[in-house]
Amino acid sequence: MNTAINELIQYGLDCHLIQEDDVDYAVNLLMDLLQMNDFHKEEIISNRKECTPILEKMLNYAVEQGIIEDSIVEKDLFDTRLMNCLMPRPSEVVKTFHEHYLHSPQAATNYFYNLSTYSHYIRKDRTDLNIQFQKYYKYGNIDITINLSKPEKDPKDIAKAKLIKTSGYPKCLLCKENVGFSGDFQLPARQNHRIIPIDLNGAKYYLQYSPYVYYNEHCIVFNEEHISMVINEQTFQHLLSFVEQFPHYMLGSNADLPIVGGSILTHDHFQGGCYEFPIESADVVKTFYFATYPHMKIEILKWPLSTIRVTSANKDEIVRFASQTLQAWKHYSHPSLDIVSHTAETPHNTITPIARMKNQQYQMDLVLRNNRTSEKYPDGIFHPHQNLHHIKKKILV
């Protein structure tokens, strides 16, 4: 185990997680977790960029010594604690991020994404197992992904989770209080989790990466407050503010209604990344120009979800058009097409917006959504039907 500690320390130095002045401190933290009372320095010749083999040695040792039980959840909780011994403080990460941002936004996100990977927050050994391929359909090359990075829980761990009394802290997986959280059999450990505060049109949000990486540099931008998702004028402003600051990223919002909305509707958040989705290459059916929007191009896309694309150098025009479109769509009904805006007081129409920079101009796709169900389609009339649920219940546009 002495060699494994030396290897992990060298890994931390190679990946710039720690510096030479941090070595003794990190060693002592690791010794404490592994319940060791002796250590001697060994020379490790390595420039390793993968910590999984080292952690596996430490986890096997911890099981043998009775420090943890041999289960996936206990091992995940423990190796996160081990990696925390090499982690810079949150304030250091924020400071370094902004130092890189002075060179370029891409330099800043490169630093932060590498940190998230080297720290084992993004478990690359698992995300590399994800299957990705393209299949041509009449709308173009459609990306198909099979995410395998979430491990199956052991039945013993599931039983233990049922015995845990939840405290309500953190309120959800997106809350900023997750930074440094120890986790349990219900919630993942987050000692190696870091977030970056960003200002979106005067509102405070935080940038983090998804640990499951559905696509390249899959990031999450979440509200400082634990408030419900909503699509409104501020949503469009926030999305454009983000891509203005990080023009190499796209950012979108899941809709704010069940079925067509996000998996965590209780916390306002967006998802983005350095990735070009198939919708960006969709053919244009028709193009419009209106005098009321003199700087803006409006396009209707050939896409399985009804989509309006707007492009302009004028950010305010896009926000104004998107807001007016949202209000009009919220009250639009076409019963013969099964489009009904409201059932009693329950709304069914909303929008999924996706923002990006394109040739130094702002661009936003407005995807019209309706979450109504029927007896024939209880999981959504305009959502993947039951015969497709063995593949995936969610469509990423």
Protein Blocks (a to p, Z undefined) as FASTA:
>chain_A
ZZmmmmmmmmmmmnomacfklmmmmmmmmmmmnopabdcddddddddfbfklmmmmmmmm
mmmnomaccdfklmmmmmmmmmmmmpccfklmmmmmmmmmmmomklmmmmmmmmmmmnom
agfklmmmpccdddddfkbccdddddfkbccddfklmmmmmmpccehiafblkbmklgop
abiakbccfklgccddddeehiacdddddfklpbghiacdddfbacdddddfklmmmmmm
mmmmmmmbccddddfbehjacfblmbgcddddjdddfklmpccfbdcddfklmmbccddd
ddfbdcdddddfblklmmmmmmmmmmmmmmgccfknopafbghjbcfbdcddddddeehi
acdddddddfbdcfklmnojkbccfklmmmomcdcZZ
